[in-house]
Amino acid sequence: MTVKEEIEARLTTAFSPERLEVTNESHKHAGHAGDDGSGASHFHILIRAPAFAVLPRVARHRAVQAALGDLNQRVHAIGLDVG
């Protein structure tokens, strides 16, 4: 399973999102700090789920980070658009 697929699986399980887009942006950071050459170092996540409606912005981000668990250690950067 790719890192992108792991991200999608974990977020789908945790939040049953209405919309989920996981974009691998590693190619934009080739040769920069944090690029480990794996092609799976930088991602952007757009997620929309009813569970986020009652949470403030910081709590939404923390919930996503918690759902990603150890992937936070394996990926250099994750951009979030949570709603």
C-alpha positions in Angstrom: 0.0 0.0 0.0 1.4 3.4 -0.9 1.6 6.3 1.6 -1.2 8.0 -0.2 -3.4 4.9 0.1 -2.6 4.6 3.8 -3.6 8.3 4.3 -6.9 7.7 2.5 -7.7 4.5 4.3 -7.0 6.0 7.8 -9.0 9.1 7.2 -11.9 7.2 5.6 -12.0 4.9 8.6 -11.8 7.7 11.1 -14.2 10.2 9.6 -16.3 8.7 6.8 -15.7 11.9 4.8 -18.1 13.3 2.2 -15.0 14.5 0.3 -11.4 13.4 0.5 -8.6 14.5 -1.8 -5.0 13.4 -1.0 -2.5 14.9 -3.4 1.1 13.8 -3.4 3.1 17.1 -3.9 6.6 15.5 -3.3 7.7 16.3 -6.9 7.4 20.0 -6.0 10.0 19.6 -3.3 12.6 17.4 -5.0 16.0 18.3 -3.7 14.7 20.5 -0.8 15.0 19.8 2.9 12.8 16.9 3.9 12.9 15.2 0.5 14.1 11.7 1.2 13.9 10.6 -2.4 11.0 8.3 -1.8 8.5 10.4 -3.7 6.2 10.3 -0.7 7.5 13.1 1.5 4.9 15.9 0.9 1.1 15.7 0.8 -1.9 18.0 0.7 -5.1 16.7 2.2 -8.5 18.2 1.6 -11.2 16.6 3.8 -14.8 17.4 4.5 -16.7 15.4 7.1 -19.7 16.0 9.3 -17.6 15.2 12.4 -15.7 18.5 11.9 -18.8 20.7 12.0 -18.7 21.0 15.8 -14.9 21.3 16.1 -12.9 24.5 16.0 -10.1 24.7 13.4 -7.2 23.6 15.7 -9.3 20.6 17.0 -10.0 19.5 13.4 -6.3 19.5 12.6 -5.4 17.6 15.7 -8.1 15.0 14.9 -6.7 14.5 11.5 -3.1 14.2 12.9 -4.3 11.7 15.5 -6.0 9.6 12.8 -2.8 9.6 10.7 -0.8 8.3 13.7 2.7 7.1 12.8 2.4 8.5 9.3 3.2 11.9 10.8 6.7 10.6 11.5 7.1 9.0 8.0 6.0 12.1 6.0 7.9 15.3 6.0 5.0 17.7 5.4 1.2 17.5 5.3 -0.8 20.5 4.3 -4.4 20.4 5.6 -7.7 21.9 4.4 -10.2 20.5 6.9 -13.8 21.3 7.1 
